[in-house]
Amino acid sequence: MGRKLIASNKKAKHDYFIENTYEAGLVLTGTEIKSVRQGKVNLKESYARVERGEVFVYSMNISPYDQGNIYNVDPMRPRKLLLNRAEIRKIDGILQQQGLTLIPLGLYLNEKGIAKLDIGIARGKKLYDKREDIAKKDQRRELEKDFKVKNLFCRKSCKMTSNCNVKSREDRVYF
């Protein structure tokens, strides 16, 4: 079965340089895990903090379970993350540096059906860094598009005749 992705924080890769990632368990109530299995989770604007030797995630919205009635809890409540003590100390030491933060990257269910949260130590991007990333993506898309068009044209029209600009089968690139 593998991992079943429930929610991902796509904006995180756009706004931050991810330096290191960790996998953490979540402390959830019964109705919260049912909402997670239904996919009612939002990771946007969420962040994590180390407090008194424990890691908590804030602003992670888990919508109330429809049939939960009185057992539903506050959707925006802080939730404890389960990490080894050594990992927490390591994360806390790294976060003491200027400009680093701890953000959730994705929430998934593992093979046993347990909710896991990928968290990353991140450094904020400046506006010019974002522009560079967008320019690189556009350039890569253009190259892929050009290769695709050339190969389609070469395969359909020339069929390795004398008017083909690719002289041998080894020179031809296939996707």
Secondary structure, DSSP 8 states (H G I E B T S, - for coil): ---EEEEE-HHHHHHEEEEEEEEEEE---HHHHHHHHTT-EE-TT-EEEEETTEEEEES-EE---TT-GGG---TT--EEEE--HHHHHHHHHHHTSTTEEEEEEEEEE-TTS-EEEEEEEEEE--HHHHHHHHHHHHHHHHHHHHHHHHHHHHHHHTTT-TT-S--SGGG----
